[in-house]
Amino acid sequence: MTTVADRLDTLAEVVDLVEGRAPADVEEQARHLLAHASRRLAAGAQTTAALAGATGSGKSSLFNALSGTRLAEQGARRPTTSKTLAVSFSATNPELLDLLGVERRYEAEPPTPQLADLVLLDLPDHDSTASAHRDEVDRMVGLVDQFIWVLDPQKYADAAIHQRYLRPLAKHRDVITVVLNQADLLTPEQLQQCLAHIRRLLEADGLGGVPLLATSAVTGMGIDDLRARLGALTSGKRAAAQRLEADVAVVAARLDESVGRGKAGKVGKDTVTTLTQQLAAAAGVPVVVDAVRDSVRHRGQLATGWPLVKWIGRLKPDPLKRLRLGIGGSKDEPETPALTRSSLPARSAAANAHMSTGLRAFSHDLGDGLPAVWQESISQAVYSSERRLPDDLDRAVVGADLRVAKPPVWWAVIRGLQWLLIAAVVVGLGWLTLNMLLAYFGMPPLGVVPIGPEGGLQVPLPTILAIGGLLAGIVLSVVSQLIIGATARGAARKARKSLEAAVREIAVDKVVAPAEAEVERYAKARKALDRLI
């Protein structure tokens, strides 16, 4: 069985969860209730019951009759109770009366033993012309454990009491007793008619079934019944808890209305992928991927190109170095500081649009179906890192492993072959040149070692070395360029995966996690409220 303390703890949990996400007056009402409830429970289990009514209803006379005293002043026409009067039928509980703000305090012998733990209050008239009287009644309505609303045959249908007090307290039916006082002025038939009419009015107020008694302070009619009613409430020592439980129900209903019963979207893989793609575009990932492809092609051409002409390629800067990316510290310079910023082009309007579109779409998908205030809170969570996001993305790009620092082994093999072919060309040309010089000076030439089938076309070895080496070098360069192109495209794909993984990590940490926390907050608030409703 849930106790009032458990319900108050649950309400405190809800209030913390919906802080800033519910109407300010609802939050204030809930926090005020929590503050009051802790003090009320600490003040003890005595029951506070207040008599409230209009001018001339005989409320003070009824107070005297119930308490067996003459403490309350009586007046036929003008309101005589200006401040709340309290009579305790046991030792005065200062903490409780301080909480209620009651200054006029008295002690009296209990008229019945069951009323020993009762504190009976006489409130000012709720229809008094003095605003201070009405304010006092309004204040006490939110504090006392039990209400006895005293009606009279002349003004029992007065809209003031029904619209201002009884109807708003419809959810507090367990703490209300309605009394038709001055019943001695009516015939038995008139009394039954009045009681029947009052019940209809109470049902219209949402208070059907609340106790309704007829009393008379003059004849004593109904006094014992009302004392028995108060005695039953007091002896059970549950009046304070019942009042607080009713207050919790009222506040929970208002919170339930503001929180609603929406269903938040889920952060699925596709949602995160879409967000990552938008942020990757904003971070310049396509530019970096293109630079990786061009850088691999550039370095590959330098490594495998025809050595005698590849110096021309050195005149072009490495695309990655131009962006300050993919630059590892030299083995000879271990103290080289790590880069924290790239030299990507300044963020353009298109990049801003990509980021805004990604954040807006993600926020909409996640908050769709929730109340507007929670959609706004999710949006705020999503956009909370918008100002720092560009720098975070840039650092993610800088820190990503582009997997291009180590050149492929086959580049060195091709470079070795190119130099071997150059050596062959040099040897062949040198051989032929030397034979020409020897012939010029009439000296016997060196043997040329013809290569080819006997009786067929035979080509001197020096010529094969010179021309063959040249042609083989050109063919090797063409083939290597084709392989370099494929390698560059593969490197670009790997770089894209690495960059998108880095961007995805930023997206999850800076955007998805705060938004998911807000959705989880809503789910917890909704679950806690369901325990209260």
C-alpha positions in Angstrom: 0.0 0.0 0.0 1.4 3.4 -1.0 1.8 5.8 1.9 1.4 9.6 1.7 5.2 9.8 2.3 5.7 7.6 -0.8 3.4 9.7 -2.9 5.2 12.9 -1.8 8.5 11.4 -2.7 7.2 10.5 -6.1 5.8 14.0 -6.5 9.2 15.4 -5.6 10.8 13.2 -8.2 8.3 14.5 -10.8 8.9 18.1 -9.9 12.6 17.7 -10.3 12.2 16.0 -13.7 9.8 18.6 -15.1 11.6 21.6 -13.7 11.4 24.4 -16.4 9.2 22.2 -18.5 5.8 22.8 -16.9 3.9 26.0 -16.3 5.5 28.1 -13.6 2.4 28.3 -11.5 2.1 24.5 -11.5 5.7 24.0 -10.4 5.3 26.6 -7.7 2.1 24.9 -6.4 3.9 21.6 -6.3 6.9 22.9 -4.5 4.8 24.8 -2.1 2.9 21.6 -1.3 6.1 19.6 -0.8 7.4 22.2 1.6 4.1 22.4 3.5 3.7 18.6 3.6 7.0 18.0 5.2 6.2 20.5 8.0 2.7 19.2 8.4 3.8 15.6 8.8 6.5 16.7 11.3 3.9 18.6 13.3 2.1 15.5 14.4 -1.0 13.5 13.8 -3.5 15.9 15.4 -6.5 16.6 13.2 -7.3 20.2 12.2 -10.9 20.8 11.3 -12.2 24.3 10.3 -15.7 25.7 10.3 -16.2 27.9 7.3 -19.3 29.7 6.2 -21.0 32.9 5.2 -22.1 35.8 7.4 -25.1 34.9 9.4 -24.8 31.1 8.9 -24.4 30.6 12.7 -20.9 29.3 12.2 -19.6 30.7 15.5 -22.6 29.4 17.4 -22.0 26.0 15.9 -18.3 26.2 16.9 -19.3 26.9 20.6 -21.8 24.1 20.5 -19.3 21.6 19.2 -16.5 22.6 21.5 -18.7 23.0 24.6 -17.3 26.5 25.1 -18.3 30.1 24.5 -15.0 31.1 22.9 -16.4 32.2 19.6 -18.1 35.6 19.5 -21.6 35.5 18.1 -23.3 38.2 16.0 -26.6 38.3 14.2 -25.7 40.5 11.3 -22.1 41.5 11.1 -19.1 39.1 10.9 -17.6 38.9 14.4 -14.7 36.5 13.6 -11.8 38.6 12.2 -9.0 36.1 12.8 -9.0 32.4 12.9 -9.8 31.0 16.4 -8.4 27.6 17.5 -9.4 25.4 20.4 -7.3 22.4 21.2 -8.8 19.5 23.2 -5.4 18.5 24.4 -2.2 20.3 25.0 -1.6 23.0 22.5 0.7 22.0 19.6 2.6 25.2 18.9 4.4 23.8 15.9 1.1 22.9 14.2 -0.6 26.2 15.0 2.5 28.1 13.9 2.3 26.2 10.6 -1.4 27.2 10.3 -0.5 30.8 11.3 -3.2 30.8 14.1 -2.6 33.4 16.8 -5.8 33.0 18.8 -5.2 29.7 20.7 -7.2 28.1 23.5 -7.4 24.8 25.2 -10.6 23.1 26.4 -11.7 19.8 27.7 -12.8 17.5 24.9 -16.6 17.2 24.7 -16.1 13.5 23.9 -13.0 11.3 24.4 -12.8 10.8 20.6 -12.1 14.5 20.1 -9.0 14.6 22.3 -6.7 14.9 19.2 -8.8 17.5 17.5 -7.9 21.1 16.9 -11.2 22.9 16.0 -10.9 26.2 14.0 -13.4 29.0 13.5 -12.6 30.9 10.3 -13.7 34.4 9.3 -16.7 34.7 7.1 -15.8 34.0 3.5 -18.3 36.6 2.2 -17.1 39.4 4.5 -16.7 42.9 3.1 -13.2 42.9 4.7 -10.7 41.6 2.1 -8.5 40.4 5.0 -11.2 38.0 6.1 -11.6 36.5 2.6 -7.8 36.2 2.3 -7.6 34.4 5.6 -10.2 31.9 4.5 -8.5 31.4 1.2 -5.2 30.8 3.0 -6.7 28.3 5.4 -8.4 26.4 2.6 -4.9 25.2 1.5 -3.8 24.2 5.0 -6.4 22.5 7.3 -7.0 18.8 7.3 -10.8 18.9 7.3 -13.5 21.4 6.3 -17.0 21.8 7.7 -18.8 24.1 5.3 -21.6 25.7 7.2 -24.7 26.6 5.1 -27.9 28.3 6.2 -31.4 28.0 4.8 -31.3 31.5 3.4 -28.0 31.4 1.4 -27.1 27.8 0.9 -27.3 28.2 -2.8 -25.1 31.3 -2.9 -22.8 31.1 -5.9 -19.9 32.5 -3.9 -19.4 29.4 -1.8 -20.1 27.0 -4.6 -18.0 28.6 -7.3 -15.1 29.9 -5.2 -14.7 27.1 -2.7 -16.8 23.9 -3.1 -16.4 23.4 -6.8 -12.6 23.9 -6.8 -12.3 21.4 -3.9 -14.1 18.6 -5.8 -10.9 16.4 -5.6 -10.9 16.9 -1.8 -14.2 15.2 -1.2 -12.7 13.1 1.6 -11.8 16.1 3.7 -15.2 17.9 3.3 -18.3 17.8 5.4 -21.3 20.0 4.6 -23.7 21.2 7.3 -27.1 22.8 6.9 -27.2 24.9 10.1 -30.2 26.6 11.7 -32.3 23.6 10.8 -34.6 24.5 13.7 -36.0 27.4 11.5 -37.4 24.9 9.0 -40.3 22.5 9.2 -39.4 18.8 8.7 -40.8 19.0 5.1 -38.9 22.2 4.4 -35.7 20.6 5.9 -35.9 17.6 3.6 -36.5 19.8 0.6 -33.5 21.9 1.4 -31.3 18.9 2.0 -32.4 17.4 -1.3 -31.6 20.7 -3.2 -28.2 21.0 -1.5 -27.3 17.4 -2.6 -28.1 18.3 -6.2 -26.0 21.4 -5.9 -23.1 19.4 -4.4 -23.4 16.8 -7.2 -23.2 19.7 -9.7 -20.0 20.8 -7.9 -18.5 17.4 -8.2 -19.0 16.6 -4.5 -21.8 14.0 -4.7 -21.7 11.7 -1.8 -19.9 14.0 0.7 -21.5 13.9 4.2 -24.4 16.3 4.6 -25.8 16.9 8.1 -28.5 19.2 9.5 -27.7 21.0 12.7 -28.9 23.6 15.1 -26.8 25.2 17.8 -30.1 26.3 19.4 -31.8 22.9 19.8 -28.7 20.7 19.6 -29.9 18.9 16.5 -27.1 17.1 14.7 -24.4 18.2 17.1 -23.7 14.7 18.4 -23.7 13.4 14.8 -21.2 16.1 13.8 -19.1 15.3 16.8 -19.2 11.6 15.9 -18.1 12.5 12.4 -15.2 14.5 13.7 -14.3 11.8 16.3 -14.1 9.1 13.6 -11.8 11.3 11.5 -9.7 12.2 14.5 -9.4 8.7 16.1 -8.1 7.3 12.8 -5.3 9.8 12.8 -5.4 9.8 9.0 -7.0 13.3 8.4 -3.7 15.0 7.7 -2.5 12.2 5.4 -5.9 12.3 3.5 -5.7 16.0 3.0 -2.1 15.8 1.7 -3.0 12.9 -0.6 -5.9 14.9 -2.0 -3.5 17.8 -2.5 -1.0 15.5 -4.3 -3.8 14.3 -6.5 -4.8 17.8 -7.5 -1.2 18.8 -8.3 -0.5 15.5 -10.1 -3.5 16.2 -12.3 -2.2 19.6 -13.3 1.3 18.1 -13.9 -0.3 15.3 -15.9 -2.1 17.9 -18.1 1.2 19.8 -18.8 3.3 16.7 -19.3 0.8 15.0 -21.6 1.0 11.5 -22.9 3.1 11.9 -25.9 5.5 9.3 -27.3 9.0 10.4 -28.2 10.8 9.2 -31.2 13.7 6.7 -31.0 17.3 7.4 -31.9 17.8 4.7 -34.4 20.8 3.8 -36.5 19.4 5.5 -39.6 18.6 8.7 -37.6 22.2 8.9 -36.3 23.5 8.1 -39.8 21.5 11.0 -41.3 22.7 13.4 -38.7 26.3 12.2 -39.2 26.1 12.8 -42.9 24.9 16.4 -42.4 27.5 17.2 -39.8 30.2 15.6 -42.0 29.2 17.8 -44.8 29.4 20.8 -42.5 32.8 19.7 -41.2 34.2 19.6 -44.7 34.7 15.9 -44.9 34.1 15.8 -48.7 36.9 18.3 -49.1 39.2 16.2 -46.9 38.3 13.0 -48.8 39.1 14.7 -52.1 42.4 15.9 -50.6 43.3 12.4 -49.5 42.6 11.0 -53.0 44.7 13.8 -54.6 47.4 13.5 -52.0 47.8 9.7 -52.5 47.9 10.3 -56.3 50.4 13.1 -55.9 52.7 11.2 -53.6 52.3 8.0 -55.7 53.4 9.9 -58.8 56.4 11.3 -57.0 57.3 7.8 -55.8 56.8 5.9 -59.0 57.1 8.4 -61.7 60.0 8.6 -64.3 62.8 9.8 -62.0 64.2 12.1 -64.6 61.0 14.2 -64.9 59.2 13.6 -61.6 60.9 16.7 -60.1 58.3 18.7 -61.9 55.7 17.2 -59.6 57.5 18.4 -56.6 56.6 21.9 -57.6 53.0 21.2 -56.6 52.1 21.2 -52.9 50.7 18.1 -51.2 46.9 18.7 -50.9 46.8 17.2 -47.4 49.7 19.3 -46.2 48.0 22.4 -47.6 45.1 21.6 -45.2 47.5 20.7 -42.4 46.1 17.2 -42.3 47.7 13.8 -42.3 51.0 15.3 -41.0 52.6 13.0 -38.5 55.5 14.1 -36.3 59.0 13.3 -37.7 60.9 10.5 -36.0 63.8 13.0 -35.7 61.4 15.6 -34.1 59.5 13.8 -31.4 58.7 17.1 -29.7 56.6 18.4 -32.7 53.3 19.5 -31.2 50.1 17.8 -32.3 47.9 19.8 -34.5 44.5 20.9 -33.1 43.1 22.9 -36.0 43.0 22.3 -39.7 43.4 24.8 -42.5 40.1 23.9 -44.1 38.4 26.7 -45.9 36.3 29.0 -43.7 32.8 27.6 -43.1 30.5 28.7 -45.9 26.8 29.3 -45.8 26.3 25.9 -47.3 28.2 24.3 -44.4 26.0 26.2 -41.9 23.0 25.1 -43.7 24.1 21.5 -43.6 24.6 21.7 -39.8 21.3 23.5 -39.2 19.4 21.1 -41.3 20.9 18.1 -39.6 20.1 19.5 -36.1 16.6 20.6 -37.0 15.7 17.3 -38.6 17.1 15.3 -35.7 15.3 17.5 -33.2 12.0 17.2 -35.1 12.2 13.4 -35.5 13.0 12.9 -31.8 10.5 15.4 -30.3 7.6 14.7 -32.7 4.6 13.5 -30.7 5.6 15.2 -27.5 4.0 18.3 -25.9 5.3 21.6 -27.3 7.2 22.4 -24.1 9.1 19.1 -24.2 9.7 19.5 -28.0 11.3 22.8 -27.1 13.4 21.3 -24.3 14.7 18.6 -26.7 15.4 21.3 -29.3 17.4 23.2 -26.7 19.3 20.1 -25.8 20.1 19.5 -29.5 21.2 23.0 -30.1 23.0 23.5 -26.8 26.4 22.6 -28.4 25.7 24.4 -31.7 28.2 27.2 -31.0 31.0 24.8 -30.1 30.1 22.2 -32.6 32.2 23.6 -35.5 35.4 23.6 -33.4 34.6 20.1 -32.1 34.1 18.8 -35.7 37.3 20.5 -36.8 39.2 18.8 -34.0 37.6 15.5 -34.9 38.8 15.9 -38.5 42.3 16.8 -37.4 42.5 13.8 -35.0 41.0 11.2 -37.4 43.4 8.6 -38.7 43.4 9.1 -42.5 45.5 6.0 -43.0 47.8 7.6 -45.5 50.9 8.3 -43.5 52.7 5.0 -44.5 53.3 4.6 -48.2 52.6 1.3 -49.8 55.5 -1.1 -50.2 55.0 -1.5 -53.9 55.9 2.2 -54.4 59.4 1.4 -53.4 59.4 -1.7 -55.7 58.3 0.4 -58.6 60.9 3.1 -57.8 63.6 0.5 -57.7 62.5 -0.9 -61.1 62.5 2.6 -62.5 66.0 3.2 -61.5 67.0 -0.2 -62.8 65.5 0.7 -66.2 67.3 4.1 -66.1 70.5 2.2 -65.5 69.8 0.0 -68.5 69.2 3.0 -70.7 72.4 4.7 -69.5 74.4 1.5 -70.0 72.9 1.0 -73.5 73.5 4.6 -74.6 77.0 4.6 -73.1 77.8 1.3 -74.9 76.6 2.7 -78.3 78.4 6.0 -77.7 81.6 4.3 -76.8 81.5 2.2 -80.0 81.0 5.3 -82.1 84.0 6.9 -80.5 86.1 3.8 -81.0 85.1 3.6 -84.7 85.9 7.3 -85.1 89.4 6.7 -84.0 89.7 3.5 -86.0 89.8 1.3 -83.0 87.9 -2.0 -82.8 84.5 -1.5 -81.2 83.2 -3.5 -78.2 81.0 -6.5 -79.0 77.3 -5.6 -79.2 76.0 -9.1 -78.5 73.2 -9.3 -81.0 69.9 -10.7 -79.6 67.5 -12.5 -81.8 67.1 -15.7 -83.8 69.8 -16.8 -86.2 68.9 -15.8 -89.7 66.3 -13.5 -88.4 66.2 -10.0 -87.0 68.8 -9.5 -84.5 69.1 -6.4 -82.3 72.3 -5.4 -80.6 72.2 -5.6 -76.8 73.1 -1.9 -76.3 70.1 -0.9 -78.4 67.8 -3.2 -76.5 69.1 -1.8 -73.2 68.6 1.8 -74.4 65.3 1.6 -76.3 63.8 -1.2 -74.2 64.7 0.4 -70.9 63.0 3.7 -72.2 59.9 1.9 -73.4 59.7 -0.3 -70.3 60.0 2.8 -68.1 57.1 4.5 -69.9 54.9 1.4 -69.7 55.8 1.0 -66.1 54.8 4.6 -65.4 51.5 4.2 -67.2 50.7 1.0 -65.3 51.7 2.4 -62.0 49.5 5.5 -62.6 46.5 3.2 -63.1 47.3 1.3 -59.9 47.9 4.6 -58.1 44.5 5.9 -59.2 42.8 2.8 -57.8 44.9 3.1 -54.6 43.9 6.7 -54.2 40.2 5.9 -54.6 40.6 3.2 -52.0 42.4 5.5 -49.6 39.7 8.1 -50.1 37.0 5.5 -49.1 39.0 4.5 -46.0 39.5 8.2 -45.1 35.8 8.8 -45.5 34.9 6.0 -43.1 37.5 7.2 -40.6 36.3 10.8 -40.8 32.6 9.8 -40.6 33.4 7.6 -37.5 35.1 10.6 -35.9 32.1 12.9 -36.8 29.7 10.3 -35.6 31.4 10.2 -32.2 31.0 14.0 -31.9 27.4 13.7 -33.0 26.6 11.1 -30.4 28.4 12.8 -27.6 27.4 16.4 -28.3 24.0 16.1 -29.9 22.4 12.7 -29.5 23.3 12.1 -25.8 21.8 15.4 -24.5 18.7 14.8 -26.6 18.3 11.2 -25.4 18.8 12.4 -21.8 15.9 14.8 -22.3 13.7 12.0 -23.8 14.6 9.8 -20.9 13.8 12.6 -18.5 10.3 12.8 -20.1 9.8 9.1 -19.9 10.8 9.0 -16.2 8.4 11.9 -15.5 5.6 10.2 -17.3 6.3 6.9 -15.5 6.4 8.7 -12.1 3.2 10.6 -12.8 1.4 7.4 -13.7 2.1 6.2 -10.2 0.4 9.3 -8.8 -2.6 9.5 -11.1 
